[in-house]
Amino acid sequence: MTQDSASPRRTELLEAAYRYGLDRGLADLSLRPLAAAIGSSPRVLLFLFGSKDGLIRALLARARADELALLDRLDGPLGLAAAAERLWAWAAAPEHRPLLRLWVEAYGRSLVEPDGAWAGFAKATVDDWLAVLAACEPAGADPARRTLVLAVLRGAILDLLATDDADRTGAALRLHLGLLR
Protein backbone atom coordinates (compact mmCIF):
# COMPACT_ATOMS: atom_id res chain seq x y z
CA MET A 1 0.00 0.00 0.00
CA THR A 2 1.41 3.41 -0.89
CA GLN A 3 1.03 6.69 0.85
CA ASP A 4 -0.71 9.63 -0.84
CA SER A 5 1.36 10.47 -3.93
CA ALA A 6 1.21 14.18 -3.08
CA SER A 7 2.76 13.88 0.39
CA PRO A 8 5.69 16.22 0.98
CA ARG A 9 7.93 13.36 2.18
CA ARG A 10 7.18 11.30 -0.94
CA THR A 11 7.92 14.30 -3.15
CA GLU A 12 11.16 15.02 -1.27
CA LEU A 13 12.35 11.42 -1.55
CA LEU A 14 11.30 11.18 -5.19
CA GLU A 15 13.39 14.25 -6.03
CA ALA A 16 16.38 12.86 -4.11
CA ALA A 17 15.98 9.45 -5.78
CA TYR A 18 15.70 11.19 -9.16
CA ARG A 19 19.01 13.00 -8.60
CA TYR A 20 20.51 9.65 -7.54
CA GLY A 21 19.16 8.01 -10.71
CA LEU A 22 20.53 10.81 -12.90
CA ASP A 23 23.98 10.19 -11.39
CA ARG A 24 23.94 6.38 -11.31
CA GLY A 25 21.17 5.17 -13.61
CA LEU A 26 18.23 2.97 -12.75
CA ALA A 27 19.05 -0.41 -14.31
CA ASP A 28 20.80 -1.80 -11.24
CA LEU A 29 18.83 0.20 -8.70
CA SER A 30 18.89 -1.40 -5.28
CA LEU A 31 16.69 -0.02 -2.52
CA ARG A 32 19.20 -0.32 0.33
CA PRO A 33 22.02 1.78 -1.25
CA LEU A 34 19.47 4.24 -2.66
CA ALA A 35 17.79 4.67 0.72
CA ALA A 36 21.15 5.21 2.45
CA ALA A 37 22.19 7.78 -0.15
CA ILE A 38 19.00 9.80 0.14
CA GLY A 39 18.54 9.64 3.91
CA SER A 40 15.72 7.15 4.07
CA SER A 41 15.17 3.43 4.53
CA PRO A 42 14.01 0.68 2.16
CA ARG A 43 10.90 0.30 4.31
CA VAL A 44 9.93 3.94 3.93
CA LEU A 45 10.51 3.78 0.17
CA LEU A 46 8.33 0.68 -0.08
CA PHE A 47 5.64 2.37 2.01
CA LEU A 48 5.69 5.51 -0.13
CA PHE A 49 5.99 3.83 -3.56
CA GLY A 50 4.44 0.40 -2.96
CA SER A 51 7.30 -1.59 -4.48
CA LYS A 52 10.61 -1.18 -6.24
CA ASP A 53 8.71 -1.20 -9.55
CA GLY A 54 6.43 1.52 -8.19
CA LEU A 55 9.48 3.62 -7.36
CA ILE A 56 10.96 3.06 -10.82
CA ARG A 57 7.64 4.01 -12.44
CA ALA A 58 7.59 7.19 -10.35
CA LEU A 59 11.19 7.97 -11.37
CA LEU A 60 10.40 7.38 -15.04
CA ALA A 61 7.37 9.66 -14.74
CA ARG A 62 9.61 12.28 -13.13
CA ALA A 63 12.14 12.00 -15.97
CA ARG A 64 9.34 12.21 -18.51
CA ALA A 65 8.08 15.38 -16.78
CA ASP A 66 11.48 16.99 -17.44
CA GLU A 67 11.32 15.83 -21.05
CA LEU A 68 7.78 17.17 -21.46
CA ALA A 69 8.79 20.52 -19.96
CA LEU A 70 11.32 20.87 -22.77
CA LEU A 71 8.84 19.78 -25.40
CA ASP A 72 6.16 22.15 -24.13
CA ARG A 73 8.45 25.09 -24.91
CA LEU A 74 8.42 24.19 -28.60
CA ASP A 75 4.70 24.51 -29.18
CA GLY A 76 3.72 26.64 -32.13
CA PRO A 77 4.32 26.80 -35.88
CA LEU A 78 8.12 26.97 -35.75
CA GLY A 79 8.60 24.59 -38.61
CA LEU A 80 10.16 21.17 -38.35
CA ALA A 81 13.77 22.22 -38.88
CA ALA A 82 13.60 25.05 -36.33
CA ALA A 83 11.97 22.76 -33.76
CA ALA A 84 14.66 20.13 -34.31
CA GLU A 85 17.38 22.75 -33.96
CA ARG A 86 15.93 23.87 -30.62
CA LEU A 87 15.64 20.27 -29.44
CA TRP A 88 19.25 19.66 -30.42
CA ALA A 89 20.49 22.82 -28.70
CA TRP A 90 18.88 21.58 -25.50
CA ALA A 91 20.13 18.01 -25.93
CA ALA A 92 23.69 19.07 -26.76
CA ALA A 93 24.05 21.14 -23.58
CA PRO A 94 26.37 19.25 -21.19
CA GLU A 95 24.07 19.81 -18.21
CA HIS A 96 21.38 17.70 -19.87
CA ARG A 97 23.56 14.61 -20.43
CA PRO A 98 22.47 12.90 -17.18
CA LEU A 99 18.80 13.13 -18.19
CA LEU A 100 19.61 11.90 -21.70
CA ARG A 101 21.57 8.93 -20.32
CA LEU A 102 18.63 8.09 -18.08
CA TRP A 103 16.26 8.46 -21.04
CA VAL A 104 18.37 6.10 -23.18
CA GLU A 105 18.58 3.57 -20.36
CA ALA A 106 14.81 3.65 -19.77
CA TYR A 107 14.07 3.59 -23.50
CA GLY A 108 16.21 0.48 -23.98
CA ARG A 109 14.86 -1.28 -20.91
CA SER A 110 11.28 -0.68 -22.01
CA LEU A 111 12.07 -2.38 -25.31
CA VAL A 112 13.53 -5.52 -23.73
CA GLU A 113 11.24 -5.57 -20.68
CA PRO A 114 7.85 -4.58 -22.12
CA ASP A 115 6.06 -5.45 -18.88
CA GLY A 116 6.57 -4.12 -15.39
CA ALA A 117 8.10 -0.82 -14.36
CA TRP A 118 9.57 0.03 -17.74
CA ALA A 119 6.43 -0.79 -19.75
CA GLY A 120 5.54 1.71 -22.42
CA PHE A 121 8.29 4.24 -21.73
CA ALA A 122 9.83 4.12 -25.22
CA LYS A 123 6.50 4.36 -27.03
CA ALA A 124 5.31 7.18 -24.78
CA THR A 125 8.42 9.25 -25.48
CA VAL A 126 8.17 8.64 -29.23
CA ASP A 127 4.53 9.71 -29.11
CA ASP A 128 5.42 12.80 -27.05
CA TRP A 129 8.17 13.95 -29.41
CA LEU A 130 6.12 13.25 -32.54
CA ALA A 131 3.16 15.20 -31.15
CA VAL A 132 5.34 18.21 -30.42
CA LEU A 133 6.98 18.07 -33.84
CA ALA A 134 3.50 17.83 -35.40
CA ALA A 135 2.44 20.98 -33.53
CA CYS A 136 5.41 22.78 -35.08
CA GLU A 137 4.23 22.04 -38.62
CA PRO A 138 1.21 23.09 -40.63
CA ALA A 139 -1.82 20.81 -40.45
CA GLY A 140 -1.66 18.00 -42.97
CA ALA A 141 2.15 17.87 -43.11
CA ASP A 142 3.64 14.46 -43.91
CA PRO A 143 4.13 12.49 -40.66
CA ALA A 144 7.01 10.58 -42.25
CA ARG A 145 9.09 13.80 -42.16
CA ARG A 146 8.57 14.07 -38.39
CA THR A 147 9.50 10.42 -37.94
CA LEU A 148 12.68 10.96 -39.96
CA VAL A 149 13.63 14.05 -37.96
CA LEU A 150 12.98 12.22 -34.69
CA ALA A 151 15.07 9.25 -35.84
CA VAL A 152 17.97 11.53 -36.78
CA LEU A 153 17.69 13.41 -33.47
CA ARG A 154 17.69 10.13 -31.53
CA GLY A 155 20.71 8.89 -33.46
CA ALA A 156 22.57 12.15 -32.90
CA ILE A 157 21.77 12.01 -29.18
CA LEU A 158 23.05 8.43 -28.93
CA ASP A 159 26.21 9.36 -30.82
CA LEU A 160 26.71 12.46 -28.66
CA LEU A 161 26.39 10.41 -25.48
CA ALA A 162 28.84 7.80 -26.82
CA THR A 163 31.48 10.22 -28.09
CA ASP A 164 30.84 13.59 -26.40
CA ASP A 165 31.45 15.14 -29.84
CA ALA A 166 28.77 17.83 -30.00
CA ASP A 167 30.39 19.58 -32.97
CA ARG A 168 30.38 16.55 -35.28
CA THR A 169 26.96 15.27 -34.25
CA GLY A 170 25.45 18.76 -34.41
CA ALA A 171 26.92 19.30 -37.88
CA ALA A 172 25.41 16.01 -39.05
CA LEU A 173 22.00 17.00 -37.70
CA ARG A 174 22.19 20.43 -39.34
CA LEU A 175 23.18 18.78 -42.64
CA HIS A 176 20.08 16.60 -42.43
CA LEU A 177 17.86 19.54 -41.53
CA GLY A 178 19.25 21.47 -44.50
CA LEU A 179 18.05 18.67 -46.77
CA LEU A 180 14.52 19.09 -45.35
CA ARG A 181 14.23 22.76 -46.17
mmCIF file of the C-alpha atoms, coordinates in Angstrom:
data_MODEL
# 
_entry.id   MODEL 
# 
loop_
_atom_site.group_PDB 
_atom_site.id 
_atom_site.type_symbol 
_atom_site.label_atom_id 
_atom_site.label_alt_id 
_atom_site.label_comp_id 
_atom_site.label_asym_id 
_atom_site.label_entity_id 
_atom_site.label_seq_id 
_atom_site.pdbx_PDB_ins_code 
_atom_site.Cartn_x 
_atom_site.Cartn_y 
_atom_site.Cartn_z 
_atom_site.occupancy 
_atom_site.B_iso_or_equiv 
_atom_site.pdbx_formal_charge 
_atom_site.auth_seq_id 
_atom_site.auth_comp_id 
_atom_site.auth_asym_id 
_atom_site.auth_atom_id 
_atom_site.pdbx_PDB_model_num 
ATOM 1   C CA . MET A 1 1   ? 0.000  0.000  0.000   1.00 0.00 ? 1   MET A CA 1 
ATOM 2   C CA . THR A 1 2   ? 1.410  3.413  -0.891  1.00 0.00 ? 2   THR A CA 1 
ATOM 3   C CA . GLN A 1 3   ? 1.026  6.693  0.854   1.00 0.00 ? 3   GLN A CA 1 
ATOM 4   C CA . ASP A 1 4   ? -0.710 9.633  -0.839  1.00 0.00 ? 4   ASP A CA 1 
ATOM 5   C CA . SER A 1 5   ? 1.359  10.467 -3.926  1.00 0.00 ? 5   SER A CA 1 
ATOM 6   C CA . ALA A 1 6   ? 1.215  14.179 -3.078  1.00 0.00 ? 6   ALA A CA 1 
ATOM 7   C CA . SER A 1 7   ? 2.763  13.880 0.389   1.00 0.00 ? 7   SER A CA 1 
ATOM 8   C CA . PRO A 1 8   ? 5.693  16.221 0.981   1.00 0.00 ? 8   PRO A CA 1 
ATOM 9   C CA . ARG A 1 9   ? 7.933  13.361 2.179   1.00 0.00 ? 9   ARG A CA 1 
ATOM 10  C CA . ARG A 1 10  ? 7.182  11.300 -0.936  1.00 0.00 ? 10  ARG A CA 1 
ATOM 11  C CA . THR A 1 11  ? 7.924  14.301 -3.146  1.00 0.00 ? 11  THR A CA 1 
ATOM 12  C CA . GLU A 1 12  ? 11.158 15.020 -1.267  1.00 0.00 ? 12  GLU A CA 1 
ATOM 13  C CA . LEU A 1 13  ? 12.354 11.420 -1.547  1.00 0.00 ? 13  LEU A CA 1 
ATOM 14  C CA . LEU A 1 14  ? 11.296 11.181 -5.188  1.00 0.00 ? 14  LEU A CA 1 
ATOM 15  C CA . GLU A 1 15  ? 13.394 14.248 -6.032  1.00 0.00 ? 15  GLU A CA 1 
ATOM 16  C CA . ALA A 1 16  ? 16.376 12.857 -4.107  1.00 0.00 ? 16  ALA A CA 1 
ATOM 17  C CA . ALA A 1 17  ? 15.979 9.454  -5.778  1.00 0.00 ? 17  ALA A CA 1 
ATOM 18  C CA . TYR A 1 18  ? 15.700 11.187 -9.160  1.00 0.00 ? 18  TYR A CA 1 
ATOM 19  C CA . ARG A 1 19  ? 19.013 12.999 -8.603  1.00 0.00 ? 19  ARG A CA 1 
ATOM 20  C CA . TYR A 1 20  ? 20.515 9.647  -7.540  1.00 0.00 ? 20  TYR A CA 1 
ATOM 21  C CA . GLY A 1 21  ? 19.158 8.014  -10.711 1.00 0.00 ? 21  GLY A CA 1 
ATOM 22  C CA . LEU A 1 22  ? 20.528 10.806 -12.900 1.00 0.00 ? 22  LEU A CA 1 
ATOM 23  C CA . ASP A 1 23  ? 23.980 10.194 -11.394 1.00 0.00 ? 23  ASP A CA 1 
ATOM 24  C CA . ARG A 1 24  ? 23.942 6.384  -11.315 1.00 0.00 ? 24  ARG A CA 1 
ATOM 25  C CA . GLY A 1 25  ? 21.168 5.166  -13.610 1.00 0.00 ? 25  GLY A CA 1 
ATOM 26  C CA . LEU A 1 26  ? 18.233 2.971  -12.749 1.00 0.00 ? 26  LEU A CA 1 
ATOM 27  C CA . ALA A 1 27  ? 19.052 -0.408 -14.315 1.00 0.00 ? 27  ALA A CA 1 
ATOM 28  C CA . ASP A 1 28  ? 20.803 -1.797 -11.242 1.00 0.00 ? 28  ASP A CA 1 
ATOM 29  C CA . LEU A 1 29  ? 18.825 0.196  -8.697  1.00 0.00 ? 29  LEU A CA 1 
ATOM 30  C CA . SER A 1 30  ? 18.894 -1.398 -5.282  1.00 0.00 ? 30  SER A CA 1 
ATOM 31  C CA . LEU A 1 31  ? 16.694 -0.022 -2.517  1.00 0.00 ? 31  LEU A CA 1 
ATOM 32  C CA . ARG A 1 32  ? 19.205 -0.323 0.327   1.00 0.00 ? 32  ARG A CA 1 
ATOM 33  C CA . PRO A 1 33  ? 22.019 1.780  -1.249  1.00 0.00 ? 33  PRO A CA 1 
ATOM 34  C CA . LEU A 1 34  ? 19.472 4.237  -2.658  1.00 0.00 ? 34  LEU A CA 1 
ATOM 35  C CA . ALA A 1 35  ? 17.793 4.673  0.719   1.00 0.00 ? 35  ALA A CA 1 
ATOM 36  C CA . ALA A 1 36  ? 21.146 5.208  2.454   1.00 0.00 ? 36  ALA A CA 1 
ATOM 37  C CA . ALA A 1 37  ? 22.193 7.776  -0.152  1.00 0.00 ? 37  ALA A CA 1 
ATOM 38  C CA . ILE A 1 38  ? 18.996 9.804  0.145   1.00 0.00 ? 38  ILE A CA 1 
ATOM 39  C CA . GLY A 1 39  ? 18.539 9.642  3.912   1.00 0.00 ? 39  GLY A CA 1 
ATOM 40  C CA . SER A 1 40  ? 15.717 7.146  4.072   1.00 0.00 ? 40  SER A CA 1 
ATOM 41  C CA . SER A 1 41  ? 15.170 3.429  4.526   1.00 0.00 ? 41  SER A CA 1 
ATOM 42  C CA . PRO A 1 42  ? 14.010 0.681  2.164   1.00 0.00 ? 42  PRO A CA 1 
ATOM 43  C CA . ARG A 1 43  ? 10.902 0.302  4.314   1.00 0.00 ? 43  ARG A CA 1 
ATOM 44  C CA . VAL A 1 44  ? 9.933  3.945  3.927   1.00 0.00 ? 44  VAL A CA 1 
ATOM 45  C CA . LEU A 1 45  ? 10.507 3.775  0.165   1.00 0.00 ? 45  LEU A CA 1 
ATOM 46  C CA . LEU A 1 46  ? 8.327  0.677  -0.075  1.00 0.00 ? 46  LEU A CA 1 
ATOM 47  C CA . PHE A 1 47  ? 5.640  2.370  2.009   1.00 0.00 ? 47  PHE A CA 1 
ATOM 48  C CA . LEU A 1 48  ? 5.693  5.506  -0.132  1.00 0.00 ? 48  LEU A CA 1 
ATOM 49  C CA . PHE A 1 49  ? 5.988  3.832  -3.556  1.00 0.00 ? 49  PHE A CA 1 
ATOM 50  C CA . GLY A 1 50  ? 4.442  0.396  -2.957  1.00 0.00 ? 50  GLY A CA 1 
ATOM 51  C CA . SER A 1 51  ? 7.300  -1.586 -4.481  1.00 0.00 ? 51  SER A CA 1 
ATOM 52  C CA . LYS A 1 52  ? 10.611 -1.176 -6.243  1.00 0.00 ? 52  LYS A CA 1 
ATOM 53  C CA . ASP A 1 53  ? 8.707  -1.199 -9.554  1.00 0.00 ? 53  ASP A CA 1 
ATOM 54  C CA . GLY A 1 54  ? 6.434  1.521  -8.187  1.00 0.00 ? 54  GLY A CA 1 
ATOM 55  C CA . LEU A 1 55  ? 9.480  3.625  -7.364  1.00 0.00 ? 55  LEU A CA 1 
ATOM 56  C CA . ILE A 1 56  ? 10.961 3.057  -10.820 1.00 0.00 ? 56  ILE A CA 1 
ATOM 57  C CA . ARG A 1 57  ? 7.641  4.007  -12.440 1.00 0.00 ? 57  ARG A CA 1 
ATOM 58  C CA . ALA A 1 58  ? 7.593  7.190  -10.351 1.00 0.00 ? 58  ALA A CA 1 
ATOM 59  C CA . LEU A 1 59  ? 11.188 7.966  -11.366 1.00 0.00 ? 59  LEU A CA 1 
ATOM 60  C CA . LEU A 1 60  ? 10.400 7.379  -15.041 1.00 0.00 ? 60  LEU A CA 1 
ATOM 61  C CA . ALA A 1 61  ? 7.366  9.657  -14.741 1.00 0.00 ? 61  ALA A CA 1 
ATOM 62  C CA . ARG A 1 62  ? 9.610  12.284 -13.133 1.00 0.00 ? 62  ARG A CA 1 
ATOM 63  C CA . ALA A 1 63  ? 12.141 11.998 -15.974 1.00 0.00 ? 63  ALA A CA 1 
ATOM 64  C CA . ARG A 1 64  ? 9.336  12.215 -18.508 1.00 0.00 ? 64  ARG A CA 1 
ATOM 65  C CA . ALA A 1 65  ? 8.081  15.381 -16.785 1.00 0.00 ? 65  ALA A CA 1 
ATOM 66  C CA . ASP A 1 66  ? 11.483 16.991 -17.441 1.00 0.00 ? 66  ASP A CA 1 
ATOM 67  C CA . GLU A 1 67  ? 11.321 15.828 -21.049 1.00 0.00 ? 67  GLU A CA 1 
ATOM 68  C CA . LEU A 1 68  ? 7.783  17.171 -21.461 1.00 0.00 ? 68  LEU A CA 1 
ATOM 69  C CA . ALA A 1 69  ? 8.790  20.520 -19.957 1.00 0.00 ? 69  ALA A CA 1 
ATOM 70  C CA . LEU A 1 70  ? 11.323 20.865 -22.772 1.00 0.00 ? 70  LEU A CA 1 
ATOM 71  C CA . LEU A 1 71  ? 8.844  19.783 -25.401 1.00 0.00 ? 71  LEU A CA 1 
ATOM 72  C CA . ASP A 1 72  ? 6.156  22.151 -24.133 1.00 0.00 ? 72  ASP A CA 1 
ATOM 73  C CA . ARG A 1 73  ? 8.452  25.092 -24.906 1.00 0.00 ? 73  ARG A CA 1 
ATOM 74  C CA . LEU A 1 74  ? 8.421  24.189 -28.601 1.00 0.00 ? 74  LEU A CA 1 
ATOM 75  C CA . ASP A 1 75  ? 4.704  24.509 -29.184 1.00 0.00 ? 75  ASP A CA 1 
ATOM 76  C CA . GLY A 1 76  ? 3.723  26.643 -32.131 1.00 0.00 ? 76  GLY A CA 1 
ATOM 77  C CA . PRO A 1 77  ? 4.315  26.803 -35.880 1.00 0.00 ? 77  PRO A CA 1 
ATOM 78  C CA . LEU A 1 78  ? 8.123  26.971 -35.754 1.00 0.00 ? 78  LEU A CA 1 
ATOM 79  C CA . GLY A 1 79  ? 8.602  24.592 -38.615 1.00 0.00 ? 79  GLY A CA 1 
ATOM 80  C CA . LEU A 1 80  ? 10.157 21.167 -38.350 1.00 0.00 ? 80  LEU A CA 1 
ATOM 81  C CA . ALA A 1 81  ? 13.769 22.218 -38.875 1.00 0.00 ? 81  ALA A CA 1 
ATOM 82  C CA . ALA A 1 82  ? 13.603 25.055 -36.325 1.00 0.00 ? 82  ALA A CA 1 
ATOM 83  C CA . ALA A 1 83  ? 11.970 22.765 -33.762 1.00 0.00 ? 83  ALA A CA 1 
ATOM 84  C CA . ALA A 1 84  ? 14.661 20.129 -34.311 1.00 0.00 ? 84  ALA A CA 1 
ATOM 85  C CA . GLU A 1 85  ? 17.385 22.752 -33.958 1.00 0.00 ? 85  GLU A CA 1 
ATOM 86  C CA . ARG A 1 86  ? 15.931 23.873 -30.618 1.00 0.00 ? 86  ARG A CA 1 
ATOM 87  C CA . LEU A 1 87  ? 15.638 20.271 -29.435 1.00 0.00 ? 87  LEU A CA 1 
ATOM 88  C CA . TRP A 1 88  ? 19.246 19.663 -30.421 1.00 0.00 ? 88  TRP A CA 1 
ATOM 89  C CA . ALA A 1 89  ? 20.490 22.824 -28.703 1.00 0.00 ? 89  ALA A CA 1 
ATOM 90  C CA . TRP A 1 90  ? 18.885 21.583 -25.502 1.00 0.00 ? 90  TRP A CA 1 
ATOM 91  C CA . ALA A 1 91  ? 20.135 18.007 -25.934 1.00 0.00 ? 91  ALA A CA 1 
ATOM 92  C CA . ALA A 1 92  ? 23.693 19.070 -26.756 1.00 0.00 ? 92  ALA A CA 1 
ATOM 93  C CA . ALA A 1 93  ? 24.050 21.136 -23.576 1.00 0.00 ? 93  ALA A CA 1 
ATOM 94  C CA . PRO A 1 94  ? 26.372 19.251 -21.194 1.00 0.00 ? 94  PRO A CA 1 
ATOM 95  C CA . GLU A 1 95  ? 24.073 19.807 -18.209 1.00 0.00 ? 95  GLU A CA 1 
ATOM 96  C CA . HIS A 1 96  ? 21.381 17.698 -19.875 1.00 0.00 ? 96  HIS A CA 1 
ATOM 97  C CA . ARG A 1 97  ? 23.556 14.605 -20.426 1.00 0.00 ? 97  ARG A CA 1 
ATOM 98  C CA . PRO A 1 98  ? 22.471 12.897 -17.178 1.00 0.00 ? 98  PRO A CA 1 
ATOM 99  C CA . LEU A 1 99  ? 18.796 13.127 -18.191 1.00 0.00 ? 99  LEU A CA 1 
ATOM 100 C CA . LEU A 1 100 ? 19.613 11.904 -21.696 1.00 0.00 ? 100 LEU A CA 1 
ATOM 101 C CA . ARG A 1 101 ? 21.575 8.930  -20.324 1.00 0.00 ? 101 ARG A CA 1 
ATOM 102 C CA . LEU A 1 102 ? 18.630 8.089  -18.075 1.00 0.00 ? 102 LEU A CA 1 
ATOM 103 C CA . TRP A 1 103 ? 16.262 8.464  -21.038 1.00 0.00 ? 103 TRP A CA 1 
ATOM 104 C CA . VAL A 1 104 ? 18.368 6.100  -23.185 1.00 0.00 ? 104 VAL A CA 1 
ATOM 105 C CA . GLU A 1 105 ? 18.576 3.570  -20.364 1.00 0.00 ? 105 GLU A CA 1 
ATOM 106 C CA . ALA A 1 106 ? 14.811 3.653  -19.768 1.00 0.00 ? 106 ALA A CA 1 
ATOM 107 C CA . TYR A 1 107 ? 14.071 3.592  -23.501 1.00 0.00 ? 107 TYR A CA 1 
ATOM 108 C CA . GLY A 1 108 ? 16.214 0.479  -23.978 1.00 0.00 ? 108 GLY A CA 1 
ATOM 109 C CA . ARG A 1 109 ? 14.862 -1.279 -20.907 1.00 0.00 ? 109 ARG A CA 1 
ATOM 110 C CA . SER A 1 110 ? 11.282 -0.684 -22.007 1.00 0.00 ? 110 SER A CA 1 
ATOM 111 C CA . LEU A 1 111 ? 12.073 -2.382 -25.315 1.00 0.00 ? 111 LEU A CA 1 
ATOM 112 C CA . VAL A 1 112 ? 13.530 -5.517 -23.733 1.00 0.00 ? 112 VAL A CA 1 
ATOM 113 C CA . GLU A 1 113 ? 11.235 -5.575 -20.685 1.00 0.00 ? 113 GLU A CA 1 
ATOM 114 C CA . PRO A 1 114 ? 7.855  -4.581 -22.123 1.00 0.00 ? 114 PRO A CA 1 
ATOM 115 C CA . ASP A 1 115 ? 6.065  -5.451 -18.877 1.00 0.00 ? 115 ASP A CA 1 
ATOM 116 C CA . GLY A 1 116 ? 6.568  -4.117 -15.391 1.00 0.00 ? 116 GLY A CA 1 
ATOM 117 C CA . ALA A 1 117 ? 8.096  -0.823 -14.356 1.00 0.00 ? 117 ALA A CA 1 
ATOM 118 C CA . TRP A 1 118 ? 9.572  0.028  -17.739 1.00 0.00 ? 118 TRP A CA 1 
ATOM 119 C CA . ALA A 1 119 ? 6.431  -0.785 -19.747 1.00 0.00 ? 119 ALA A CA 1 
ATOM 120 C CA . GLY A 1 120 ? 5.538  1.707  -22.421 1.00 0.00 ? 120 GLY A CA 1 
ATOM 121 C CA . PHE A 1 121 ? 8.286  4.243  -21.733 1.00 0.00 ? 121 PHE A CA 1 
ATOM 122 C CA . ALA A 1 122 ? 9.835  4.121  -25.222 1.00 0.00 ? 122 ALA A CA 1 
ATOM 123 C CA . LYS A 1 123 ? 6.504  4.360  -27.026 1.00 0.00 ? 123 LYS A CA 1 
ATOM 124 C CA . ALA A 1 124 ? 5.314  7.184  -24.780 1.00 0.00 ? 124 ALA A CA 1 
ATOM 125 C CA . THR A 1 125 ? 8.420  9.251  -25.480 1.00 0.00 ? 125 THR A CA 1 
ATOM 126 C CA . VAL A 1 126 ? 8.174  8.641  -29.229 1.00 0.00 ? 126 VAL A CA 1 
ATOM 127 C CA . ASP A 1 127 ? 4.529  9.710  -29.109 1.00 0.00 ? 127 ASP A CA 1 
ATOM 128 C CA . ASP A 1 128 ? 5.422  12.798 -27.046 1.00 0.00 ? 128 ASP A CA 1 
ATOM 129 C CA . TRP A 1 129 ? 8.172  13.946 -29.410 1.00 0.00 ? 129 TRP A CA 1 
ATOM 130 C CA . LEU A 1 130 ? 6.118  13.255 -32.545 1.00 0.00 ? 130 LEU A CA 1 
ATOM 131 C CA . ALA A 1 131 ? 3.164  15.201 -31.148 1.00 0.00 ? 131 ALA A CA 1 
ATOM 132 C CA . VAL A 1 132 ? 5.344  18.213 -30.423 1.00 0.00 ? 132 VAL A CA 1 
ATOM 133 C CA . LEU A 1 133 ? 6.976  18.065 -33.838 1.00 0.00 ? 133 LEU A CA 1 
ATOM 134 C CA . ALA A 1 134 ? 3.500  17.829 -35.401 1.00 0.00 ? 134 ALA A CA 1 
ATOM 135 C CA . ALA A 1 135 ? 2.439  20.976 -33.529 1.00 0.00 ? 135 ALA A CA 1 
ATOM 136 C CA . CYS A 1 136 ? 5.409  22.784 -35.077 1.00 0.00 ? 136 CYS A CA 1 
ATOM 137 C CA . GLU A 1 137 ? 4.232  22.043 -38.616 1.00 0.00 ? 137 GLU A CA 1 
ATOM 138 C CA . PRO A 1 138 ? 1.212  23.088 -40.629 1.00 0.00 ? 138 PRO A CA 1 
ATOM 139 C CA . ALA A 1 139 ? -1.817 20.811 -40.446 1.00 0.00 ? 139 ALA A CA 1 
ATOM 140 C CA . GLY A 1 140 ? -1.657 18.000 -42.972 1.00 0.00 ? 140 GLY A CA 1 
ATOM 141 C CA . ALA A 1 141 ? 2.155  17.867 -43.114 1.00 0.00 ? 141 ALA A CA 1 
ATOM 142 C CA . ASP A 1 142 ? 3.644  14.463 -43.910 1.00 0.00 ? 142 ASP A CA 1 
ATOM 143 C CA . PRO A 1 143 ? 4.127  12.494 -40.662 1.00 0.00 ? 143 PRO A CA 1 
ATOM 144 C CA . ALA A 1 144 ? 7.013  10.581 -42.247 1.00 0.00 ? 144 ALA A CA 1 
ATOM 145 C CA . ARG A 1 145 ? 9.090  13.795 -42.161 1.00 0.00 ? 145 ARG A CA 1 
ATOM 146 C CA . ARG A 1 146 ? 8.566  14.065 -38.392 1.00 0.00 ? 146 ARG A CA 1 
ATOM 147 C CA . THR A 1 147 ? 9.500  10.420 -37.939 1.00 0.00 ? 147 THR A CA 1 
ATOM 148 C CA . LEU A 1 148 ? 12.678 10.958 -39.959 1.00 0.00 ? 148 LEU A CA 1 
ATOM 149 C CA . VAL A 1 149 ? 13.628 14.054 -37.955 1.00 0.00 ? 149 VAL A CA 1 
ATOM 150 C CA . LEU A 1 150 ? 12.979 12.219 -34.693 1.00 0.00 ? 150 LEU A CA 1 
ATOM 151 C CA . ALA A 1 151 ? 15.073 9.247  -35.844 1.00 0.00 ? 151 ALA A CA 1 
ATOM 152 C CA . VAL A 1 152 ? 17.969 11.529 -36.784 1.00 0.00 ? 152 VAL A CA 1 
ATOM 153 C CA . LEU A 1 153 ? 17.687 13.406 -33.471 1.00 0.00 ? 153 LEU A CA 1 
ATOM 154 C CA . ARG A 1 154 ? 17.693 10.126 -31.528 1.00 0.00 ? 154 ARG A CA 1 
ATOM 155 C CA . GLY A 1 155 ? 20.707 8.890  -33.456 1.00 0.00 ? 155 GLY A CA 1 
ATOM 156 C CA . ALA A 1 156 ? 22.570 12.150 -32.903 1.00 0.00 ? 156 ALA A CA 1 
ATOM 157 C CA . ILE A 1 157 ? 21.766 12.012 -29.179 1.00 0.00 ? 157 ILE A CA 1 
ATOM 158 C CA . LEU A 1 158 ? 23.047 8.432  -28.927 1.00 0.00 ? 158 LEU A CA 1 
ATOM 159 C CA . ASP A 1 159 ? 26.211 9.358  -30.817 1.00 0.00 ? 159 ASP A CA 1 
ATOM 160 C CA . LEU A 1 160 ? 26.713 12.459 -28.665 1.00 0.00 ? 160 LEU A CA 1 
ATOM 161 C CA . LEU A 1 161 ? 26.391 10.406 -25.478 1.00 0.00 ? 161 LEU A CA 1 
ATOM 162 C CA . ALA A 1 162 ? 28.836 7.801  -26.819 1.00 0.00 ? 162 ALA A CA 1 
ATOM 163 C CA . THR A 1 163 ? 31.476 10.225 -28.088 1.00 0.00 ? 163 THR A CA 1 
ATOM 164 C CA . ASP A 1 164 ? 30.837 13.586 -26.403 1.00 0.00 ? 164 ASP A CA 1 
ATOM 165 C CA . ASP A 1 165 ? 31.452 15.140 -29.839 1.00 0.00 ? 165 ASP A CA 1 
ATOM 166 C CA . ALA A 1 166 ? 28.773 17.825 -30.000 1.00 0.00 ? 166 ALA A CA 1 
ATOM 167 C CA . ASP A 1 167 ? 30.391 19.580 -32.970 1.00 0.00 ? 167 ASP A CA 1 
ATOM 168 C CA . ARG A 1 168 ? 30.377 16.549 -35.275 1.00 0.00 ? 168 ARG A CA 1 
ATOM 169 C CA . THR A 1 169 ? 26.956 15.269 -34.254 1.00 0.00 ? 169 THR A CA 1 
ATOM 170 C CA . GLY A 1 170 ? 25.454 18.757 -34.409 1.00 0.00 ? 170 GLY A CA 1 
ATOM 171 C CA . ALA A 1 171 ? 26.923 19.297 -37.882 1.00 0.00 ? 171 ALA A CA 1 
ATOM 172 C CA . ALA A 1 172 ? 25.405 16.007 -39.049 1.00 0.00 ? 172 ALA A CA 1 
ATOM 173 C CA . LEU A 1 173 ? 22.005 16.996 -37.703 1.00 0.00 ? 173 LEU A CA 1 
ATOM 174 C CA . ARG A 1 174 ? 22.191 20.429 -39.344 1.00 0.00 ? 174 ARG A CA 1 
ATOM 175 C CA . LEU A 1 175 ? 23.183 18.781 -42.640 1.00 0.00 ? 175 LEU A CA 1 
ATOM 176 C CA . HIS A 1 176 ? 20.083 16.600 -42.428 1.00 0.00 ? 176 HIS A CA 1 
ATOM 177 C CA . LEU A 1 177 ? 17.861 19.543 -41.531 1.00 0.00 ? 177 LEU A CA 1 
ATOM 178 C CA . GLY A 1 178 ? 19.245 21.472 -44.500 1.00 0.00 ? 178 GLY A CA 1 
ATOM 179 C CA . LEU A 1 179 ? 18.051 18.672 -46.768 1.00 0.00 ? 179 LEU A CA 1 
ATOM 180 C CA . LEU A 1 180 ? 14.525 19.092 -45.349 1.00 0.00 ? 180 LEU A CA 1 
ATOM 181 C CA . ARG A 1 181 ? 14.225 22.761 -46.169 1.00 0.00 ? 181 ARG A CA 1 
# 
